[in-house]
Amino acid sequence: MKNIDHIDRAILRTLQRDASLSQRALADLVGLSQNACWKRLSALKDSGLLGQHTLRFNPAALGLDFTAFVMVRTRHHDHEWLARFRKLVLAIPNVTDFHRIAGEYDYLLKVVAQDMKDFDRIYRNLIEKIELDTVTSHIVMEAIADNRELPV
């Protein structure tokens, strides 16, 4: 990891809160000239600390009021099966997060849907296309903290 100082950290924290800031506004907020800010941003991008700029949408405003975490255990761990499973899951647009995990289960998926009926359609699509050992779903009642900022 690149050594970052307090100014770099201020830039990262500020961008995490609002990546749409102009370079001038960012420079003002972190106490730099626009040119110095641009040089710092370029160095942070070159080091790999800054990735793509994205927007966060409000799922409820898009009609996606239902969230579930799906835990998957599999009997298969060969390369071909894993590649097929990854391709299948990544092709489901409602899966917003997909992790291989250690412990009792092998994978954790975060699924957003319109409602239970929509989730059931997504769930059936998944379990009917590939052999899985155990699939357990946990329905979100309330998102207390979602997409929190990284501690920089």
Backbone as ProteinMPNN parsed JSONL, in Angstrom:
{"seq_chain_A": "MKNIDHIDRAILRTLQRDASLSQRALADLVGLSQNACWKRLSALKDSGLLGQHTLRFNPAALGLDFTAFVMVRTRHHDHEWLARFRKLVLAIPNVTDFHRIAGEYDYLLKVVAQDMKDFDRIYRNLIEKIELDTVTSHIVMEAIADNRELPV", "coords_chain_A": {"N_chain_A": [[0.835, -1.179, 0.0], [0.476, 2.197, -0.759], [2.209, 4.812, 0.934], [0.31, 7.041, 2.68], [-0.5, 10.355, 3.507], [-1.896, 12.748, 5.881], [-3.258, 14.557, 4.258], [-3.809, 13.133, 1.902], [-5.495, 11.24, 3.075], [-7.599, 12.908, 3.843], [-8.529, 13.678, 1.339], [-9.408, 11.174, 0.367], [-11.417, 10.518, 2.287], [-13.205, 12.632, 1.832], [-13.948, 12.231, -0.852], [-15.176, 9.749, -0.596], [-17.518, 10.447, 0.632], [-18.685, 12.153, -1.227], [-18.336, 11.688, -4.382], [-18.853, 13.181, -6.584], [-17.892, 15.693, -6.488], [-16.428, 18.658, -7.82], [-13.077, 19.164, -9.015], [-12.069, 21.57, -8.128], [-13.8, 22.179, -5.936], [-13.202, 19.996, -4.272], [-10.476, 20.485, -3.798], [-10.678, 22.907, -2.369], [-12.05, 22.001, -0.083], [-10.18, 20.325, 1.126], [-8.074, 21.958, 1.529], [-6.124, 22.623, -0.447], [-4.384, 23.812, -3.409], [-5.87, 23.861, -6.671], [-4.238, 22.657, -8.598], [-2.35, 21.239, -7.016], [-4.09, 19.47, -5.789], [-4.998, 18.008, -8.016], [-2.584, 16.719, -8.733], [-2.228, 15.086, -6.477], [-4.558, 13.494, -6.641], [-4.038, 12.172, -9.064], [-1.757, 10.697, -8.329], [-2.872, 9.057, -6.351], [-4.686, 7.592, -7.901], [-2.881, 6.317, -9.661], [-1.549, 4.708, -7.841], [-3.421, 2.835, -7.243], [-5.195, 3.151, -5.187], [-7.478, 4.683, -5.626], [-10.348, 3.782, -7.271], [-12.863, 3.119, -9.706], [-15.332, 5.677, -10.225], [-18.475, 5.761, -8.832], [-22.077, 5.887, -8.507], [-24.394, 5.81, -5.803], [-27.5, 4.336, -5.606], [-30.871, 4.74, -4.42], [-32.357, 1.95, -3.359], [-35.09, 1.476, -2.672], [-36.405, 3.568, -3.936], [-36.222, 2.72, -6.49], [-37.967, 0.7, -6.535], [-37.061, -1.592, -5.362], [-37.564, -2.99, -2.745], [-36.996, -5.141, -1.15], [-34.649, -7.1, 0.513], [-32.296, -9.719, 0.74], [-30.012, -11.946, 2.306], [-28.204, -14.549, 1.044], [-27.061, -17.652, 1.832], [-24.808, -20.039, 0.718], [-23.957, -23.413, 0.456], [-21.801, -25.757, -0.955], [-21.152, -28.937, -2.518], [-19.272, -29.227, -4.363], [-16.019, -28.386, -5.405], [-14.34, -28.122, -7.476], [-12.48, -26.643, -10.201], [-13.888, -26.212, -12.659], [-16.646, -26.388, -11.922], [-16.78, -24.291, -10.079], [-16.18, -22.09, -11.719], [-18.382, -22.131, -13.419], [-20.459, -21.699, -11.572], [-19.802, -19.141, -10.569], [-20.073, -17.629, -12.921], [-22.808, -17.972, -13.413], [-23.995, -16.754, -11.114], [-22.986, -14.127, -11.307], [-24.341, -13.306, -13.531], [-26.819, -12.66, -12.671], [-28.563, -9.868, -12.208], [-29.734, -8.878, -9.874], [-28.193, -9.704, -7.791], [-26.199, -8.083, -5.74], [-23.919, -8.157, -4.197], [-21.307, -10.507, -3.818], [-19.686, -13.056, -2.341], [-16.991, -15.287, -1.591], [-16.671, -17.295, 1.153], [-15.308, -18.272, 4.381], [-15.996, -20.938, 6.647], [-19.084, -22.358, 7.838], [-20.642, -22.118, 5.554], [-20.118, -21.64, 2.003], [-20.444, -19.511, 0.219], [-21.674, -16.135, 0.102], [-24.366, -14.19, -0.763], [-25.771, -11.087, -1.607], [-28.957, -10.099, -2.223], [-31.187, -8.081, -3.988], [-34.582, -7.271, -4.431], [-37.925, -6.798, -5.8], [-40.017, -7.7, -4.198], [-41.199, -10.446, -2.108], [-42.158, -12.348, -3.927], [-40.746, -11.723, -6.276], [-38.149, -12.157, -5.309], [-38.342, -14.926, -4.848], [-38.519, -15.844, -7.462], [-35.941, -15.208, -8.411], [-34.406, -16.737, -6.658], [-35.293, -19.373, -7.283], [-34.42, -19.484, -9.913], [-31.677, -19.533, -9.5], [-31.23, -21.939, -7.942], [-32.194, -23.91, -9.625], [-30.516, -24.075, -11.763], [-27.992, -25.009, -11.135], [-26.222, -27.457, -9.259], [-26.501, -27.426, -5.811], [-25.561, -27.766, -2.378], [-26.664, -26.82, 0.167], [-28.899, -24.162, 0.666], [-29.57, -21.208, 2.245], [-31.656, -18.592, 3.204], [-31.685, -15.274, 4.453], [-33.792, -12.847, 5.453], [-33.82, -9.366, 5.196], [-34.816, -7.208, 7.673], [-34.432, -4.602, 8.472], [-32.184, -2.221, 7.281], [-29.591, -1.226, 8.974], [-27.009, -0.154, 8.827], [-25.661, 0.407, 5.803], [-23.499, -0.009, 3.117], [-21.316, 1.463, 4.249], [-18.805, 3.988, 4.782], [-15.316, 3.456, 4.156], [-12.795, 3.127, 6.686], [-10.588, 5.594, 6.611]], "CA_chain_A": [[0.0, 0.0, 0.0], [1.181, 3.48, -0.828], [2.165, 5.631, 2.142], [-0.557, 8.201, 2.485], [-0.436, 11.294, 4.625], [-3.19, 13.267, 6.329], [-3.945, 15.225, 3.145], [-4.368, 12.055, 1.079], [-6.636, 10.683, 3.814], [-8.694, 13.882, 3.748], [-9.063, 13.544, -0.025], [-10.148, 9.91, 0.295], [-12.641, 10.642, 3.091], [-14.11, 13.573, 1.165], [-14.468, 11.581, -2.059], [-16.104, 8.693, -0.188], [-18.803, 11.076, 0.963], [-19.274, 12.755, -2.43], [-17.393, 11.532, -5.497], [-19.238, 14.057, -7.687], [-17.307, 17.018, -6.29], [-15.474, 19.131, -8.816], [-11.708, 19.21, -8.496], [-11.952, 22.846, -7.409], [-14.49, 22.03, -4.645], [-12.41, 19.06, -3.477], [-9.266, 21.206, -3.376], [-11.082, 23.855, -1.326], [-12.429, 21.283, 1.128], [-9.006, 19.717, 1.782], [-7.075, 22.994, 1.756], [-5.057, 22.582, -1.446], [-4.648, 24.469, -4.683], [-6.455, 22.91, -7.617], [-3.141, 21.92, -9.223], [-1.82, 20.291, -6.032], [-5.114, 18.45, -5.62], [-4.952, 17.168, -9.216], [-1.396, 15.864, -8.622], [-2.513, 14.081, -5.45], [-5.539, 12.565, -7.207], [-3.339, 11.346, -10.056], [-0.898, 9.755, -7.603], [-3.752, 8.084, -5.698], [-5.184, 6.704, -8.955], [-1.765, 5.497, -10.129], [-1.193, 3.736, -6.806], [-4.492, 1.858, -7.13], [-6.087, 3.461, -4.062], [-8.742, 5.182, -6.17], [-10.879, 2.994, -8.377], [-13.861, 3.804, -10.516], [-16.294, 6.532, -9.546], [-19.827, 5.262, -9.049], [-23.149, 6.511, -7.74], [-25.246, 4.909, -5.03], [-28.916, 4.584, -5.821], [-31.775, 4.356, -3.349], [-33.084, 0.78, -3.876], [-36.538, 1.611, -2.497], [-36.895, 4.485, -4.967], [-36.263, 1.943, -7.734], [-38.922, -0.395, -6.359], [-36.364, -2.76, -4.834], [-37.809, -2.848, -1.309], [-36.759, -6.42, -0.492], [-33.25, -7.519, 0.504], [-32.013, -10.981, 1.425], [-28.667, -12.511, 2.235], [-28.34, -15.953, 0.702], [-25.88, -18.434, 2.182], [-24.757, -21.216, -0.15], [-22.946, -24.438, 0.696], [-21.713, -26.629, -2.118], [-20.337, -30.151, -2.403], [-18.284, -29.175, -5.435], [-14.984, -27.372, -5.249], [-13.431, -28.193, -8.622], [-12.364, -25.396, -10.947], [-14.948, -26.071, -13.662], [-17.905, -26.088, -11.251], [-16.677, -22.951, -9.509], [-16.259, -21.122, -12.82], [-19.782, -22.132, -13.866], [-21.252, -21.072, -10.512], [-19.509, -17.701, -10.579], [-20.677, -17.048, -14.129], [-24.254, -17.976, -13.21], [-24.366, -15.74, -10.12], [-22.666, -12.8, -11.831], [-25.321, -12.976, -14.575], [-28.074, -12.267, -12.017], [-28.365, -8.458, -11.857], [-30.227, -8.593, -8.528], [-27.142, -10.03, -6.823], [-25.382, -6.871, -5.677], [-22.666, -8.517, -3.544], [-21.075, -11.942, -3.99], [-18.435, -13.336, -1.628], [-16.598, -16.634, -1.172], [-16.404, -17.117, 2.572], [-14.858, -19.417, 5.165], [-16.932, -21.303, 7.699], [-20.094, -23.374, 7.571], [-21.099, -21.939, 4.176], [-19.045, -21.33, 1.051], [-20.698, -18.252, -0.483], [-22.669, -15.211, 0.628], [-24.89, -13.316, -1.809], [-26.767, -10.091, -1.217], [-29.924, -10.05, -3.319], [-32.251, -7.087, -3.887], [-35.724, -7.64, -5.261], [-39.101, -5.948, -5.586], [-40.819, -8.255, -3.108], [-40.936, -11.868, -1.888], [-42.434, -13.08, -5.173], [-39.6, -11.473, -7.149], [-37.014, -12.879, -4.718], [-38.536, -16.352, -5.094], [-38.161, -16.078, -8.874], [-34.476, -15.159, -8.484], [-33.953, -17.898, -5.89], [-35.54, -20.578, -8.085], [-33.516, -19.406, -11.062], [-30.358, -19.947, -9.034], [-31.139, -23.332, -7.498], [-32.559, -24.838, -10.694], [-29.505, -24.093, -12.826], [-26.732, -25.595, -10.711], [-26.378, -28.286, -8.066], [-26.013, -26.837, -4.574], [-25.815, -28.631, -1.228], [-27.612, -26.154, 1.06], [-29.107, -22.743, 0.422], [-30.346, -20.612, 3.324], [-31.871, -17.161, 2.984], [-31.968, -14.428, 5.609], [-34.507, -11.677, 4.962], [-33.478, -8.14, 5.921], [-35.947, -6.49, 8.254], [-34.052, -3.193, 8.49], [-30.769, -1.97, 6.999], [-29.144, -0.248, 9.966], [-25.839, 0.482, 8.208], [-25.478, -0.232, 4.501], [-22.506, 0.701, 2.3], [-20.612, 2.455, 5.058], [-17.517, 4.45, 4.279], [-14.141, 2.758, 4.685], [-12.065, 3.971, 7.637], [-9.298, 6.094, 6.094]], "C_chain_A": [[0.878, 1.24, 0.0], [1.101, 4.172, 0.53], [1.308, 6.853, 1.855], [-0.511, 9.07, 3.733], [-1.829, 11.81, 4.956], [-3.959, 13.98, 5.215], [-4.571, 14.188, 2.207], [-5.596, 11.444, 1.76], [-7.841, 11.615, 3.758], [-9.343, 13.815, 2.369], [-9.917, 12.289, -0.131], [-11.459, 9.974, 1.079], [-13.669, 11.532, 2.385], [-14.733, 12.936, -0.077], [-15.429, 10.44, -1.725], [-17.491, 9.261, 0.093], [-19.487, 11.634, -0.279], [-18.259, 12.731, -3.567], [-17.729, 12.456, -6.668], [-18.65, 15.461, -7.552], [-16.396, 17.397, -7.458], [-14.084, 19.144, -8.177], [-11.473, 20.487, -7.685], [-12.582, 22.732, -6.017], [-13.719, 21.088, -3.72], [-11.166, 19.749, -2.933], [-9.588, 22.177, -2.247], [-11.366, 23.139, -0.003], [-11.23, 20.691, 1.873], [-7.86, 20.707, 1.948], [-5.884, 22.964, 0.817], [-5.403, 23.491, -2.619], [-5.221, 23.412, -5.624], [-5.368, 22.057, -8.27], [-2.569, 20.869, -8.268], [-2.808, 19.142, -5.81], [-5.1, 17.483, -6.805], [-3.757, 16.222, -9.154], [-1.614, 14.752, -7.605], [-3.501, 13.04, -5.972], [-4.891, 11.626, -8.217], [-2.47, 10.299, -9.379], [-1.741, 8.674, -6.913], [-4.331, 7.102, -6.709], [-4.083, 5.764, -9.425], [-1.381, 4.415, -9.128], [-2.249, 2.642, -6.645], [-5.436, 2.106, -5.968], [-7.438, 3.98, -4.515], [-9.145, 4.314, -7.351], [-11.876, 3.806, -9.165], [-14.781, 4.645, -9.651], [-17.683, 6.016, -9.87], [-20.812, 6.072, -8.214], [-23.884, 5.439, -6.952], [-26.687, 5.316, -5.271], [-29.698, 4.166, -4.589], [-32.6, 3.178, -3.866], [-34.599, 0.916, -3.772], [-37.139, 2.524, -3.566], [-36.978, 3.792, -6.328], [-37.236, 0.769, -7.64], [-38.289, -1.669, -5.841], [-36.393, -2.69, -3.303], [-37.439, -4.089, -0.5], [-35.283, -6.776, -0.614], [-33.102, -8.813, 1.281], [-30.536, -11.307, 1.284], [-28.844, -14.01, 2.055], [-27.009, -16.64, 0.976], [-25.921, -19.727, 1.367], [-23.621, -22.128, 0.297], [-22.971, -25.377, -0.502], [-20.882, -27.872, -1.797], [-19.16, -30.1, -3.375], [-17.277, -28.056, -5.176], [-13.969, -27.432, -6.391], [-13.536, -26.912, -9.444], [-13.518, -25.184, -11.927], [-16.286, -25.702, -13.016], [-17.891, -24.667, -10.702], [-16.804, -21.875, -10.581], [-17.706, -21.012, -13.312], [-20.686, -21.424, -12.847], [-21.037, -19.561, -10.489], [-20.171, -17.017, -11.766], [-22.193, -16.943, -13.967], [-24.673, -16.86, -12.252], [-24.112, -14.339, -10.659], [-23.626, -12.361, -12.942], [-26.673, -12.562, -13.991], [-27.921, -10.82, -11.547], [-28.828, -8.098, -10.447], [-29.232, -8.973, -7.434], [-26.169, -8.856, -6.82], [-24.029, -7.108, -5.015], [-22.529, -10.038, -3.612], [-19.709, -12.248, -3.406], [-18.237, -14.837, -1.44], [-16.122, -16.481, 0.255], [-15.879, -18.398, 3.21], [-15.893, -19.703, 6.24], [-17.908, -22.363, 7.238], [-20.612, -23.317, 6.133], [-19.932, -21.52, 3.305], [-19.201, -19.963, 0.395], [-21.782, -17.452, 0.226], [-23.067, -14.272, -0.504], [-25.851, -12.318, -1.178], [-27.669, -9.906, -2.437], [-30.958, -8.958, -3.028], [-33.352, -7.476, -4.863], [-36.888, -6.688, -4.968], [-39.886, -6.389, -4.355], [-40.487, -9.741, -2.988], [-41.145, -12.683, -3.164], [-41.254, -12.928, -6.149], [-38.367, -12.207, -6.629], [-37.137, -14.374, -4.991], [-38.186, -16.718, -6.529], [-36.647, -16.138, -9.031], [-33.88, -16.395, -7.815], [-34.11, -19.185, -6.7], [-34.631, -20.627, -9.31], [-32.125, -19.906, -10.675], [-30.309, -21.441, -8.744], [-31.488, -24.342, -8.589], [-31.47, -24.985, -11.751], [-28.196, -24.749, -12.435], [-26.958, -26.375, -9.419], [-25.7, -27.621, -6.865], [-26.348, -27.782, -3.429], [-26.9, -28.034, -0.339], [-27.692, -24.68, 0.692], [-30.027, -22.231, 1.526], [-30.45, -19.116, 3.076], [-32.213, -16.474, 4.298], [-32.556, -13.124, 5.079], [-34.146, -10.468, 5.836], [-34.752, -7.46, 6.39], [-35.695, -4.979, 8.208], [-32.559, -3.103, 8.195], [-30.305, -0.856, 7.939], [-27.941, 0.531, 9.44], [-25.552, -0.276, 6.919], [-24.512, 0.607, 3.678], [-21.796, 1.801, 3.08], [-19.287, 2.82, 4.42], [-16.399, 3.616, 4.894], [-13.405, 3.681, 5.656], [-10.694, 4.366, 7.075], [-8.821, 7.265, 6.913]], "O_chain_A": [[1.898, 1.3, 0.687], [0.068, 4.13, 1.197], [1.556, 7.598, 0.906], [-0.488, 8.575, 4.86], [-2.82, 11.361, 4.381], [-5.19, 14.0, 5.234], [-5.713, 14.341, 1.772], [-6.604, 11.165, 1.111], [-8.977, 11.157, 3.639], [-10.566, 13.886, 2.249], [-11.027, 12.335, -0.66], [-12.497, 9.53, 0.588], [-14.858, 11.214, 2.352], [-15.929, 13.096, -0.318], [-16.379, 10.185, -2.465], [-18.505, 8.62, -0.181], [-20.713, 11.599, -0.387], [-17.432, 13.633, -3.699], [-16.978, 12.515, -7.641], [-18.883, 16.319, -8.404], [-15.687, 16.554, -8.008], [-13.947, 19.136, -6.953], [-10.763, 20.473, -6.679], [-11.974, 23.141, -5.028], [-13.598, 21.351, -2.524], [-10.839, 19.618, -1.753], [-8.844, 22.258, -1.27], [-10.973, 23.611, 1.063], [-11.253, 20.567, 3.098], [-6.795, 20.347, 2.448], [-4.759, 23.244, 1.23], [-6.555, 23.887, -2.8], [-5.068, 22.213, -5.391], [-5.562, 20.858, -8.471], [-2.331, 19.731, -8.673], [-2.408, 17.988, -5.662], [-5.183, 16.27, -6.614], [-3.89, 15.044, -9.485], [-1.23, 13.607, -7.842], [-3.305, 11.841, -5.77], [-5.164, 10.426, -8.222], [-2.445, 9.143, -9.801], [-1.357, 7.505, -6.898], [-4.457, 5.913, -6.417], [-4.307, 4.563, -9.573], [-0.94, 3.332, -9.515], [-2.0, 1.634, -5.984], [-6.386, 1.348, -5.776], [-8.446, 3.739, -3.85], [-8.383, 4.134, -8.301], [-11.755, 5.026, -9.279], [-14.979, 4.349, -8.473], [-18.035, 5.851, -11.038], [-20.423, 6.84, -7.334], [-23.98, 4.293, -7.391], [-27.047, 6.487, -5.155], [-29.24, 3.334, -3.806], [-33.461, 3.369, -4.725], [-35.318, 0.514, -4.687], [-38.247, 2.283, -4.043], [-37.718, 4.229, -7.21], [-37.318, -0.055, -8.551], [-38.918, -2.727, -5.875], [-35.392, -2.377, -2.658], [-37.561, -4.079, 0.725], [-34.725, -6.758, -1.712], [-33.7, -8.987, 2.343], [-29.9, -10.986, 0.28], [-29.551, -14.658, 2.827], [-25.972, -16.264, 0.431], [-26.939, -20.419, 1.332], [-22.487, -21.69, 0.492], [-24.037, -25.742, -0.998], [-20.022, -27.85, -0.916], [-18.182, -30.833, -3.227], [-17.634, -26.945, -4.784], [-12.879, -26.869, -6.294], [-14.537, -26.197, -9.391], [-14.064, -24.084, -12.009], [-16.983, -24.81, -13.5], [-18.866, -23.929, -10.842], [-17.466, -20.859, -10.367], [-18.188, -19.913, -13.589], [-21.566, -20.648, -13.219], [-21.998, -18.795, -10.398], [-20.761, -15.946, -11.623], [-22.79, -15.935, -14.345], [-25.6, -16.105, -12.545], [-24.947, -13.452, -10.481], [-23.709, -11.173, -13.255], [-27.571, -12.159, -14.73], [-27.21, -10.571, -10.573], [-28.359, -7.109, -9.882], [-29.414, -8.602, -6.274], [-25.413, -8.658, -7.771], [-23.089, -6.346, -5.243], [-23.513, -10.765, -3.481], [-18.692, -11.767, -3.905], [-19.188, -15.568, -1.165], [-15.272, -15.64, 0.545], [-15.997, -19.481, 2.635], [-16.59, -18.794, 6.691], [-17.601, -23.167, 6.358], [-20.978, -24.343, 5.56], [-18.888, -21.098, 3.803], [-18.208, -19.324, 0.051], [-22.68, -18.008, 0.859], [-22.215, -13.638, -1.128], [-26.651, -12.676, -0.313], [-27.202, -9.599, -3.534], [-31.535, -8.921, -1.942], [-33.089, -7.946, -5.97], [-36.846, -5.892, -4.03], [-40.358, -5.564, -3.574], [-39.6, -10.241, -3.682], [-40.382, -13.608, -3.442], [-40.826, -13.901, -6.769], [-37.625, -12.809, -7.405], [-36.148, -15.024, -5.33], [-37.62, -17.781, -6.782], [-36.128, -17.023, -9.712], [-32.961, -17.019, -8.346], [-33.18, -19.986, -6.793], [-34.137, -21.689, -9.688], [-31.479, -20.62, -11.442], [-29.431, -22.138, -9.252], [-31.115, -25.511, -8.487], [-31.503, -25.922, -12.548], [-27.363, -25.023, -13.3], [-27.786, -25.996, -8.59], [-24.512, -27.301, -6.891], [-27.326, -28.524, -3.509], [-27.935, -28.66, -0.113], [-26.675, -24.035, 0.438], [-31.126, -22.751, 1.722], [-29.457, -18.455, 2.774], [-32.931, -17.017, 5.138], [-31.896, -12.388, 4.346], [-34.169, -10.551, 7.064], [-35.65, -7.175, 5.597], [-36.601, -4.188, 7.945], [-31.761, -3.827, 8.791], [-30.599, 0.317, 7.713], [-27.874, 1.75, 9.597], [-25.236, -1.465, 6.948], [-24.697, 1.818, 3.557], [-21.694, 2.936, 2.614], [-18.726, 2.064, 3.627], [-16.523, 3.129, 6.018], [-13.396, 4.896, 5.46], [-9.761, 3.563, 7.069], [-7.759, 7.821, 6.635]]}, "name": "protein", "num_of_chains": 1, "seq": "MKNIDHIDRAILRTLQRDASLSQRALADLVGLSQNACWKRLSALKDSGLLGQHTLRFNPAALGLDFTAFVMVRTRHHDHEWLARFRKLVLAIPNVTDFHRIAGEYDYLLKVVAQDMKDFDRIYRNLIEKIELDTVTSHIVMEAIADNRELPV"}
